[in-house]
Amino acid sequence: MPPDATETKRRLMKAAVEEFAAYGLAGARIDRIAETARANKRSIYVHFGTKEELFDKVVADSMSELAEAVAIDATDLPAYAGELYDRLERRPHVRRLYLWAGLERQQPIDAEVDEYRRNVTAIGAAQEAGHIRADIPPVELMAMVIALVISWDTASWSLKALQSETGHASATDRKAAVTTAVTTLTQPPGARP
C-alpha cells in the first residue's frame, strides 16, 4: 500500500512552517524540512514546487488562518488590534513569517492581497460612515494599525535594551499601549479619547 500523500503533505507543511519561521526563506533548508517531516526531499518538490513556492504557501496559509481567527470590525479598530496582538502572542511564528516575507519576498501573495482587500474595504466603509478618521487612506491606515501591533517586534535591539532602565513591560501592558495608540490614531477629528 502506498504511503498516504495527505499525511506526508501535512507533516511537510508543519515542518516548513517551523523552518521558515526560524530561518526565513534564505536560511531555511529543504533537507531539514524533509528530515523533520520524515519525508524525502523529492516529495516537497512534487507537492509544493520550489522552495520559494513552499514559502509563499506557508505565508499565505498563515495569513489566511490569522484573518479567519481575527475578524476585523473596522468601526472598532482598537479591539481588532488587541485581538490581533493576542493572537500573535499565542502564535509568534505567524508574526515571524510576516516579517520574513516582508524582508525576503518583496512581492504580493494573492491570498494575502485578498485578505487585505476585505479589511481595507471595511475600513473605507467605516470612514465613509464617520466611525473612524477619514483623512488617512484606508490602505495606509491598515498598515499603521498592523505596524502598531508589531511595533515591539520591529523595534531595534538598542531601543529594547532601554527597557531594563525604564522597567519591564508585560505583554498585557504592551497590548494596552497598542490599543490606546490605535484608539488615538483612528478616532475621528473632534472625538474625545
DRENPADO-463119 format. One record per residue: residue in one letter; x, y, z of N, C-alpha, C in turn; residue number from 1. Coordinates in Angstrom, 3 decimals, padded with zeros to 6 digits. Example, Ala and Ser with C-alpha at 12.3 -4.5 7.8 and 13.67 -1.06 7.14 Angstrom:
residues 2
{r "A"; {013.190; -005.690; 007.800}; {012.300; -004.500; 007.800}; {013.200; -003.300; 007.800}; 1}
{r "S"; {012.850; -002.250; 007.080}; {013.670; -001.060; 007.140}; {012.900; 000.030; 007.870}; 2}
//
This chain:
residues 193
{r "M"; {000.845; -001.175; 000.000}; {000.000; 000.000; 000.000}; {000.895; 001.244; 000.000}; 1}
{r "P"; {000.652; 002.215; -000.924}; {001.486; 003.420; -000.972}; {001.227; 004.308; 000.246}; 2}
{r "P"; {002.232; 005.095; 000.624}; {002.045; 005.978; 001.773}; {000.962; 007.015; 001.501}; 3}
{r "D"; {000.363; 007.493; 002.569}; {-000.710; 008.481; 002.469}; {-000.110; 009.856; 002.137}; 4}
{r "A"; {-000.391; 010.351; 000.935}; {000.163; 011.646; 000.492}; {-000.379; 012.787; 001.339}; 5}
{r "T"; {-001.612; 012.682; 001.810}; {-002.206; 013.744; 002.632}; {-001.432; 013.900; 003.934}; 6}
{r "E"; {-001.105; 012.799; 004.566}; {-000.354; 012.849; 005.818}; {001.061; 013.369; 005.575}; 7}
{r "T"; {001.670; 012.965; 004.493}; {003.005; 013.471; 004.148}; {002.960; 014.971; 003.929}; 8}
{r "K"; {001.971; 015.453; 003.191}; {001.848; 016.898; 002.947}; {001.635; 017.657; 004.258}; 9}
{r "R"; {000.830; 017.110; 005.159}; {000.588; 017.767; 006.445}; {001.886; 017.882; 007.240}; 10}
{r "R"; {002.649; 016.795; 007.292}; {003.924; 016.825; 008.014}; {004.911; 017.796; 007.367}; 11}
{r "L"; {004.937; 017.810; 006.038}; {005.831; 018.733; 005.336}; {005.446; 020.187; 005.616}; 12}
{r "M"; {004.167; 020.488; 005.596}; {003.729; 021.863; 005.874}; {004.084; 022.271; 007.299}; 13}
{r "K"; {003.857; 021.379; 008.256}; {004.191; 021.688; 009.649}; {005.690; 021.952; 009.785}; 14}
{r "A"; {006.491; 021.097; 009.183}; {007.948; 021.267; 009.241}; {008.378; 022.549; 008.520}; 15}
{r "A"; {007.726; 022.858; 007.406}; {008.072; 024.066; 006.648}; {007.735; 025.323; 007.449}; 16}
{r "V"; {006.604; 025.332; 008.132}; {006.247; 026.482; 008.974}; {007.331; 026.715; 010.019}; 17}
{r "E"; {007.729; 025.663; 010.699}; {008.764; 025.788; 011.734}; {010.089; 026.265; 011.145}; 18}
{r "E"; {010.474; 025.686; 010.029}; {011.758; 026.026; 009.406}; {011.774; 027.471; 008.903}; 19}
{r "F"; {010.739; 027.867; 008.173}; {010.704; 029.229; 007.623}; {010.556; 030.275; 008.724}; 20}
{r "A"; {009.791; 029.980; 009.765}; {009.646; 030.934; 010.868}; {010.978; 031.135; 011.583}; 21}
{r "A"; {011.750; 030.074; 011.700}; {013.031; 030.163; 012.400}; {014.133; 030.789; 011.556}; 22}
{r "Y"; {014.161; 030.471; 010.256}; {015.312; 030.842; 009.431}; {014.996; 031.751; 008.257}; 23}
{r "G"; {013.730; 032.010; 007.982}; {013.382; 032.781; 006.799}; {013.574; 031.962; 005.545}; 24}
{r "L"; {013.327; 032.576; 004.418}; {013.454; 031.881; 003.140}; {014.924; 031.549; 002.840}; 25}
{r "A"; {015.796; 032.523; 002.988}; {017.204; 032.311; 002.625}; {017.884; 031.285; 003.525}; 26}
{r "G"; {017.574; 031.297; 004.804}; {018.247; 030.404; 005.741}; {017.626; 029.024; 005.862}; 27}
{r "A"; {016.393; 028.888; 005.406}; {015.712; 027.587; 005.508}; {016.378; 026.571; 004.598}; 28}
{r "R"; {016.335; 025.325; 005.005}; {016.936; 024.247; 004.231}; {015.891; 023.176; 003.952}; 29}
{r "I"; {015.753; 022.842; 002.685}; {014.821; 021.800; 002.258}; {015.181; 020.473; 002.933}; 30}
{r "D"; {016.469; 020.202; 003.091}; {016.902; 018.965; 003.755}; {016.326; 018.870; 005.168}; 31}
{r "R"; {016.373; 019.993; 005.916}; {015.866; 019.975; 007.293}; {014.354; 019.784; 007.313}; 32}
{r "I"; {013.669; 020.438; 006.368}; {012.208; 020.279; 006.299}; {011.869; 018.808; 006.057}; 33}
{r "A"; {012.520; 018.202; 005.092}; {012.260; 016.790; 004.775}; {012.582; 015.894; 005.967}; 34}
{r "E"; {013.719; 016.136; 006.603}; {014.109; 015.317; 007.755}; {013.111; 015.457; 008.903}; 35}
{r "T"; {012.720; 016.682; 009.210}; {011.757; 016.919; 010.287}; {010.416; 016.245; 009.984}; 36}
{r "A"; {010.022; 016.294; 008.725}; {008.741; 015.711; 008.315}; {008.817; 014.204; 008.073}; 37}
{r "R"; {010.000; 013.635; 008.204}; {010.200; 012.213; 007.917}; {009.706; 011.883; 006.498}; 38}
{r "A"; {010.192; 012.697; 005.566}; {009.834; 012.530; 004.153}; {011.103; 012.744; 003.331}; 39}
{r "N"; {011.019; 012.458; 002.041}; {012.190; 012.723; 001.206}; {012.043; 014.086; 000.526}; 40}
{r "K"; {013.192; 014.643; 000.155}; {013.197; 015.974; -000.466}; {012.316; 016.019; -001.710}; 41}
{r "R"; {012.343; 014.966; -002.462}; {011.576; 014.934; -003.708}; {010.092; 015.184; -003.454}; 42}
{r "S"; {009.566; 014.684; -002.330}; {008.146; 014.862; -002.036}; {007.796; 016.341; -001.842}; 43}
{r "I"; {008.738; 017.138; -001.390}; {008.493; 018.578; -001.251}; {008.263; 019.188; -002.631}; 44}
{r "Y"; {009.132; 018.863; -003.557}; {009.018; 019.412; -004.908}; {007.770; 018.893; -005.617}; 45}
{r "V"; {007.422; 017.641; -005.381}; {006.233; 017.055; -006.001}; {004.965; 017.748; -005.497}; 46}
{r "H"; {004.877; 017.952; -004.178}; {003.652; 018.500; -003.578}; {003.578; 020.030; -003.610}; 47}
{r "F"; {004.727; 020.708; -003.544}; {004.697; 022.160; -003.348}; {005.500; 022.961; -004.362}; 48}
{r "G"; {006.313; 022.335; -005.151}; {007.139; 023.067; -006.104}; {008.444; 023.503; -005.478}; 49}
{r "T"; {008.902; 024.680; -005.864}; {010.201; 025.188; -005.405}; {010.151; 025.616; -003.947}; 50}
{r "K"; {011.304; 025.865; -003.403}; {011.403; 026.372; -002.022}; {010.633; 027.688; -001.884}; 51}
{r "E"; {010.735; 028.554; -002.888}; {010.033; 029.840; -002.863}; {008.514; 029.640; -002.889}; 52}
{r "E"; {008.063; 028.684; -003.706}; {006.624; 028.398; -003.763}; {006.127; 027.833; -002.431}; 53}
{r "L"; {006.917; 027.000; -001.808}; {006.549; 026.466; -000.497}; {006.493; 027.583; 000.532}; 54}
{r "F"; {007.484; 028.467; 000.517}; {007.484; 029.609; 001.440}; {006.229; 030.451; 001.235}; 55}
{r "D"; {005.911; 030.777; -000.020}; {004.718; 031.591; -000.305}; {003.455; 030.910; 000.200}; 56}
{r "K"; {003.368; 029.595; 000.056}; {002.197; 028.860; 000.540}; {002.130; 028.903; 002.058}; 57}
{r "V"; {003.254; 028.719; 002.715}; {003.292; 028.768; 004.175}; {002.837; 030.140; 004.660}; 58}
{r "V"; {003.352; 031.197; 004.050}; {002.970; 032.555; 004.451}; {001.489; 032.792; 004.168}; 59}
{r "A"; {001.027; 032.440; 002.973}; {-000.380; 032.653; 002.615}; {-001.315; 031.893; 003.550}; 60}
{r "D"; {-000.993; 030.642; 003.829}; {-001.836; 029.850; 004.736}; {-001.846; 030.448; 006.135}; 61}
{r "S"; {-000.699; 030.905; 006.604}; {-000.610; 031.501; 007.948}; {-001.404; 032.798; 008.020}; 62}
{r "M"; {-001.316; 033.606; 006.981}; {-002.064; 034.863; 006.968}; {-003.571; 034.609; 006.847}; 63}
{r "S"; {-003.963; 033.620; 006.075}; {-005.387; 033.270; 005.962}; {-005.928; 032.756; 007.290}; 64}
{r "E"; {-005.137; 031.927; 007.950}; {-005.528; 031.418; 009.265}; {-005.691; 032.566; 010.252}; 65}
{r "L"; {-004.776; 033.516; 010.211}; {-004.847; 034.677; 011.089}; {-006.089; 035.507; 010.795}; 66}
{r "A"; {-006.376; 035.739; 009.519}; {-007.552; 036.524; 009.138}; {-008.844; 035.844; 009.576}; 67}
{r "E"; {-008.885; 034.533; 009.494}; {-010.073; 033.795; 009.943}; {-010.224; 033.864; 011.457}; 68}
{r "A"; {-009.115; 033.837; 012.177}; {-009.151; 033.843; 013.635}; {-009.466; 035.220; 014.203}; 69}
{r "V"; {-009.063; 036.264; 013.490}; {-009.241; 037.636; 013.978}; {-009.988; 038.422; 012.911}; 70}
{r "A"; {-011.291; 038.452; 013.031}; {-012.112; 039.188; 012.068}; {-012.062; 040.673; 012.390}; 71}
{r "I"; {-011.995; 041.465; 011.352}; {-011.919; 042.909; 011.539}; {-013.310; 043.499; 011.728}; 72}
{r "D"; {-013.407; 044.401; 012.691}; {-014.573; 045.273; 012.833}; {-013.995; 046.668; 012.658}; 73}
{r "A"; {-014.146; 047.209; 011.474}; {-013.492; 048.480; 011.145}; {-014.033; 049.640; 011.966}; 74}
{r "T"; {-015.194; 049.461; 012.593}; {-015.710; 050.516; 013.463}; {-015.061; 050.465; 014.841}; 75}
{r "D"; {-014.317; 049.400; 015.127}; {-013.628; 049.250; 016.404}; {-012.220; 048.697; 016.158}; 76}
{r "L"; {-011.393; 049.491; 015.497}; {-010.031; 049.056; 015.184}; {-009.169; 048.826; 016.424}; 77}
{r "P"; {-009.385; 049.553; 017.543}; {-008.606; 049.218; 018.740}; {-008.865; 047.785; 019.228}; 78}
{r "A"; {-010.114; 047.337; 019.191}; {-010.418; 045.953; 019.596}; {-009.782; 044.973; 018.620}; 79}
{r "Y"; {-009.839; 045.275; 017.331}; {-009.195; 044.430; 016.325}; {-007.700; 044.339; 016.601}; 80}
{r "A"; {-007.068; 045.480; 016.875}; {-005.626; 045.499; 017.155}; {-005.318; 044.665; 018.394}; 81}
{r "G"; {-006.155; 044.767; 019.423}; {-005.954; 043.976; 020.636}; {-006.079; 042.481; 020.380}; 82}
{r "E"; {-007.080; 042.083; 019.600}; {-007.250; 040.667; 019.260}; {-006.081; 040.172; 018.417}; 83}
{r "L"; {-005.661; 040.992; 017.454}; {-004.530; 040.622; 016.611}; {-003.265; 040.464; 017.455}; 84}
{r "Y"; {-003.065; 041.385; 018.370}; {-001.910; 041.309; 019.273}; {-001.937; 040.004; 020.063}; 85}
{r "D"; {-003.090; 039.691; 020.660}; {-003.215; 038.461; 021.441}; {-002.933; 037.225; 020.596}; 86}
{r "R"; {-003.488; 037.203; 019.406}; {-003.309; 036.035; 018.532}; {-001.830; 035.858; 018.168}; 87}
{r "L"; {-001.159; 036.952; 017.878}; {000.253; 036.876; 017.522}; {001.124; 036.511; 018.728}; 88}
{r "E"; {000.684; 036.858; 019.910}; {001.406; 036.430; 021.117}; {001.299; 034.917; 021.286}; 89}
{r "R"; {000.127; 034.368; 020.958}; {-000.077; 032.924; 021.090}; {000.550; 032.145; 019.926}; 90}
{r "R"; {000.730; 032.806; 018.787}; {001.262; 032.147; 017.596}; {002.399; 032.997; 017.019}; 91}
{r "P"; {003.510; 033.111; 017.742}; {004.598; 034.007; 017.306}; {005.211; 033.627; 015.963}; 92}
{r "H"; {005.072; 032.388; 015.552}; {005.624; 032.001; 014.252}; {004.942; 032.770; 013.118}; 93}
{r "V"; {003.671; 033.129; 013.289}; {002.961; 033.883; 012.250}; {003.573; 035.275; 012.119}; 94}
{r "R"; {003.854; 035.883; 013.247}; {004.499; 037.202; 013.242}; {005.867; 037.121; 012.558}; 95}
{r "R"; {006.635; 036.085; 012.880}; {007.964; 035.937; 012.262}; {007.851; 035.704; 010.759}; 96}
{r "L"; {006.897; 034.878; 010.340}; {006.703; 034.651; 008.899}; {006.349; 035.951; 008.190}; 97}
{r "Y"; {005.502; 036.757; 008.804}; {005.111; 038.052; 008.240}; {006.349; 038.935; 008.050}; 98}
{r "L"; {007.192; 038.966; 009.069}; {008.400; 039.796; 008.995}; {009.386; 039.254; 007.963}; 99}
{r "W"; {009.584; 037.933; 007.941}; {010.474; 037.339; 006.941}; {009.972; 037.622; 005.532}; 100}
{r "A"; {008.675; 037.474; 005.312}; {008.120; 037.702; 003.970}; {008.364; 039.147; 003.534}; 101}
{r "G"; {008.220; 040.085; 004.470}; {008.463; 041.485; 004.142}; {009.904; 041.763; 003.768}; 102}
{r "L"; {010.813; 041.020; 004.367}; {012.231; 041.200; 004.074}; {012.684; 040.456; 002.824}; 103}
{r "E"; {012.166; 039.245; 002.635}; {012.743; 038.366; 001.620}; {011.877; 038.138; 000.378}; 104}
{r "R"; {010.615; 038.422; 000.439}; {009.737; 038.177; -000.720}; {008.983; 039.463; -001.006}; 105}
{r "Q"; {009.657; 040.413; -001.546}; {009.057; 041.720; -001.771}; {008.190; 041.699; -003.019}; 106}
{r "Q"; {007.139; 040.889; -002.909}; {006.151; 040.760; -003.973}; {004.846; 040.341; -003.318}; 107}
{r "P"; {003.727; 040.713; -003.898}; {002.448; 040.342; -003.282}; {002.159; 038.852; -003.414}; 108}
{r "I"; {001.453; 038.337; -002.416}; {000.950; 036.964; -002.438}; {-000.566; 037.093; -002.584}; 109}
{r "D"; {-001.112; 036.519; -003.644}; {-002.519; 036.723; -003.991}; {-003.479; 036.494; -002.833}; 110}
{r "A"; {-003.315; 035.407; -002.097}; {-004.224; 035.104; -000.992}; {-004.165; 036.189; 000.078}; 111}
{r "E"; {-002.974; 036.704; 000.332}; {-002.815; 037.761; 001.332}; {-003.417; 039.072; 000.829}; 112}
{r "V"; {-003.234; 039.371; -000.445}; {-003.834; 040.573; -001.036}; {-005.348; 040.529; -000.867}; 113}
{r "D"; {-005.953; 039.362; -001.116}; {-007.399; 039.226; -000.980}; {-007.860; 039.498; 000.445}; 114}
{r "E"; {-007.127; 038.995; 001.428}; {-007.477; 039.242; 002.836}; {-007.377; 040.727; 003.158}; 115}
{r "Y"; {-006.303; 041.352; 002.733}; {-006.145; 042.784; 002.990}; {-007.221; 043.600; 002.278}; 116}
{r "R"; {-007.584; 043.204; 001.075}; {-008.594; 043.932; 000.318}; {-009.904; 044.001; 001.108}; 117}
{r "R"; {-010.298; 042.887; 001.738}; {-011.521; 042.875; 002.555}; {-011.402; 043.858; 003.714}; 118}
{r "N"; {-010.261; 043.841; 004.387}; {-010.061; 044.737; 005.528}; {-010.048; 046.198; 005.106}; 119}
{r "V"; {-009.360; 046.481; 004.022}; {-009.269; 047.864; 003.536}; {-010.644; 048.368; 003.092}; 120}
{r "T"; {-011.423; 047.513; 002.457}; {-012.781; 047.888; 002.051}; {-013.627; 048.201; 003.285}; 121}
{r "A"; {-013.504; 047.385; 004.324}; {-014.254; 047.622; 005.565}; {-013.825; 048.937; 006.217}; 122}
{r "I"; {-012.540; 049.218; 006.207}; {-012.045; 050.484; 006.771}; {-012.596; 051.663; 005.971}; 123}
{r "G"; {-012.584; 051.557; 004.647}; {-013.131; 052.624; 003.805}; {-014.602; 052.878; 004.113}; 124}
{r "A"; {-015.371; 051.819; 004.299}; {-016.793; 051.972; 004.623}; {-016.973; 052.630; 005.992}; 125}
{r "A"; {-016.155; 052.240; 006.964}; {-016.226; 052.849; 008.295}; {-015.834; 054.324; 008.244}; 126}
{r "Q"; {-014.888; 054.658; 007.376}; {-014.513; 056.064; 007.208}; {-015.659; 056.859; 006.604}; 127}
{r "E"; {-016.275; 056.310; 005.564}; {-017.397; 056.996; 004.918}; {-018.560; 057.208; 005.878}; 128}
{r "A"; {-018.758; 056.276; 006.800}; {-019.852; 056.382; 007.777}; {-019.490; 057.290; 008.948}; 129}
{r "G"; {-018.236; 057.761; 008.989}; {-017.821; 058.670; 010.052}; {-017.429; 057.994; 011.354}; 130}
{r "H"; {-017.268; 056.662; 011.339}; {-016.901; 055.939; 012.560}; {-015.434; 056.113; 012.918}; 131}
{r "I"; {-014.591; 056.278; 011.903}; {-013.159; 056.466; 012.130}; {-012.668; 057.586; 011.225}; 132}
{r "R"; {-011.500; 058.085; 011.523}; {-010.959; 059.210; 010.760}; {-010.862; 058.855; 009.279}; 133}
{r "A"; {-011.109; 059.858; 008.448}; {-011.130; 059.628; 007.000}; {-010.007; 060.350; 006.270}; 134}
{r "D"; {-009.109; 061.002; 007.003}; {-008.053; 061.768; 006.351}; {-006.801; 060.937; 006.045}; 135}
{r "I"; {-006.809; 059.673; 006.395}; {-005.718; 058.763; 006.062}; {-006.311; 057.701; 005.141}; 136}
{r "P"; {-005.718; 057.472; 003.971}; {-006.261; 056.450; 003.068}; {-006.376; 055.100; 003.780}; 137}
{r "P"; {-007.429; 054.335; 003.462}; {-007.661; 053.059; 004.160}; {-006.483; 052.090; 004.131}; 138}
{r "V"; {-005.780; 052.006; 003.013}; {-004.630; 051.091; 002.931}; {-003.549; 051.520; 003.924}; 139}
{r "E"; {-003.282; 052.806; 003.982}; {-002.256; 053.300; 004.897}; {-002.682; 053.150; 006.348}; 140}
{r "L"; {-003.958; 053.368; 006.623}; {-004.449; 053.202; 007.988}; {-004.318; 051.741; 008.432}; 141}
{r "M"; {-004.634; 050.818; 007.538}; {-004.462; 049.392; 007.843}; {-002.995; 049.096; 008.146}; 142}
{r "A"; {-002.083; 049.628; 007.328}; {-000.653; 049.412; 007.547}; {-000.213; 049.989; 008.892}; 143}
{r "M"; {-000.738; 051.136; 009.259}; {-000.373; 051.764; 010.528}; {-000.868; 050.936; 011.719}; 144}
{r "V"; {-002.065; 050.401; 011.622}; {-002.595; 049.564; 012.706}; {-001.715; 048.330; 012.877}; 145}
{r "I"; {-001.374; 047.670; 011.778}; {-000.511; 046.488; 011.858}; {000.852; 046.872; 012.430}; 146}
{r "A"; {001.386; 048.000; 011.986}; {002.693; 048.441; 012.481}; {002.658; 048.665; 013.996}; 147}
{r "L"; {001.573; 049.204; 014.504}; {001.464; 049.393; 015.948}; {001.390; 048.046; 016.669}; 148}
{r "V"; {000.659; 047.103; 016.097}; {000.522; 045.783; 016.719}; {001.882; 045.090; 016.836}; 149}
{r "I"; {002.712; 045.197; 015.825}; {004.012; 044.504; 015.844}; {005.171; 045.448; 016.168}; 150}
{r "S"; {004.864; 046.616; 016.695}; {005.899; 047.631; 016.912}; {007.027; 047.151; 017.821}; 151}
{r "W"; {006.732; 046.395; 018.853}; {007.796; 045.934; 019.739}; {008.690; 044.927; 019.032}; 152}
{r "D"; {008.105; 044.121; 018.163}; {008.888; 043.121; 017.435}; {009.826; 043.757; 016.421}; 153}
{r "T"; {009.461; 044.906; 015.913}; {010.272; 045.560; 014.893}; {011.188; 046.638; 015.482}; 154}
{r "A"; {011.092; 046.863; 016.788}; {011.965; 047.847; 017.441}; {013.403; 047.335; 017.445}; 155}
{r "S"; {014.350; 048.252; 017.372}; {015.759; 047.845; 017.382}; {016.132; 047.276; 018.745}; 156}
{r "W"; {017.134; 046.422; 018.739}; {017.600; 045.839; 019.989}; {018.176; 046.902; 020.914}; 157}
{r "S"; {018.702; 047.963; 020.350}; {019.225; 049.053; 021.174}; {018.102; 049.742; 021.929}; 158}
{r "L"; {016.976; 049.924; 021.274}; {015.813; 050.516; 021.946}; {015.276; 049.556; 023.002}; 159}
{r "K"; {015.209; 048.284; 022.669}; {014.712; 047.295; 023.626}; {015.603; 047.220; 024.861}; 160}
{r "A"; {016.896; 047.492; 024.698}; {017.821; 047.452; 025.829}; {017.457; 048.484; 026.888}; 161}
{r "L"; {016.826; 049.563; 026.482}; {016.434; 050.613; 027.427}; {015.304; 050.170; 028.343}; 162}
{r "Q"; {014.632; 049.094; 027.978}; {013.520; 048.630; 028.798}; {013.966; 048.306; 030.219}; 163}
{r "S"; {015.177; 047.793; 030.366}; {015.656; 047.466; 031.712}; {015.808; 048.725; 032.560}; 164}
{r "E"; {016.054; 049.859; 031.923}; {016.179; 051.121; 032.652}; {014.827; 051.702; 033.038}; 165}
{r "T"; {013.826; 051.426; 032.225}; {012.514; 052.031; 032.459}; {011.515; 051.070; 033.095}; 166}
{r "G"; {011.913; 049.825; 033.273}; {011.011; 048.833; 033.852}; {010.474; 047.905; 032.782}; 167}
{r "H"; {010.249; 046.670; 033.156}; {009.789; 045.639; 032.227}; {008.293; 045.803; 031.965}; 168}
{r "A"; {007.925; 045.886; 030.704}; {006.513; 045.934; 030.325}; {006.059; 044.525; 029.985}; 169}
{r "S"; {004.919; 044.141; 030.520}; {004.378; 042.823; 030.232}; {003.644; 042.856; 028.893}; 170}
{r "A"; {003.295; 041.686; 028.401}; {002.510; 041.600; 027.167}; {001.176; 042.322; 027.349}; 171}
{r "T"; {000.613; 042.256; 028.541}; {-000.655; 042.952; 028.818}; {-000.466; 044.459; 028.731}; 172}
{r "D"; {000.649; 044.953; 029.278}; {000.948; 046.388; 029.201}; {001.143; 046.823; 027.748}; 173}
{r "R"; {001.853; 046.005; 026.981}; {002.090; 046.348; 025.575}; {000.783; 046.353; 024.797}; 174}
{r "K"; {-000.072; 045.370; 025.055}; {-001.371; 045.318; 024.382}; {-002.176; 046.571; 024.713}; 175}
{r "A"; {-002.189; 046.973; 025.962}; {-002.919; 048.186; 026.358}; {-002.355; 049.406; 025.641}; 176}
{r "A"; {-001.037; 049.473; 025.529}; {-000.408; 050.593; 024.832}; {-000.787; 050.589; 023.353}; 177}
{r "V"; {-000.814; 049.405; 022.743}; {-001.185; 049.288; 021.332}; {-002.625; 049.748; 021.121}; 178}
{r "T"; {-003.542; 049.254; 021.944}; {-004.954; 049.633; 021.746}; {-005.175; 051.114; 022.003}; 179}
{r "T"; {-004.454; 051.684; 022.959}; {-004.548; 053.128; 023.192}; {-004.033; 053.901; 021.984}; 180}
{r "A"; {-002.913; 053.468; 021.442}; {-002.349; 054.137; 020.268}; {-003.287; 054.032; 019.069}; 181}
{r "V"; {-003.883; 052.861; 018.864}; {-004.817; 052.691; 017.740}; {-006.071; 053.531; 017.964}; 182}
{r "T"; {-006.526; 053.630; 019.202}; {-007.682; 054.485; 019.511}; {-007.383; 055.922; 019.102}; 183}
{r "T"; {-006.232; 056.414; 019.524}; {-005.847; 057.789; 019.205}; {-005.671; 057.975; 017.698}; 184}
{r "L"; {-005.072; 057.007; 017.059}; {-004.833; 057.084; 015.617}; {-006.127; 057.112; 014.814}; 185}
{r "T"; {-007.100; 056.330; 015.203}; {-008.274; 056.112; 014.344}; {-009.484; 056.968; 014.676}; 186}
{r "Q"; {-009.501; 057.612; 015.818}; {-010.708; 058.358; 016.173}; {-010.915; 059.551; 015.243}; 187}
{r "P"; {-012.180; 059.800; 014.905}; {-012.471; 060.937; 014.015}; {-012.066; 062.254; 014.680}; 188}
{r "P"; {-011.744; 063.261; 013.890}; {-011.412; 064.566; 014.470}; {-012.550; 065.065; 015.350}; 189}
{r "G"; {-012.182; 065.621; 016.495}; {-013.180; 066.161; 017.429}; {-013.716; 065.125; 018.394}; 190}
{r "A"; {-013.407; 063.845; 018.175}; {-013.872; 062.815; 019.118}; {-012.988; 062.832; 020.345}; 191}
{r "R"; {-013.591; 062.562; 021.476}; {-012.822; 062.504; 022.717}; {-012.262; 061.105; 022.901}; 192}
{r "P"; {-011.026; 060.996; 023.431}; {-010.432; 059.678; 023.677}; {-011.172; 058.907; 024.750}; 193}
//
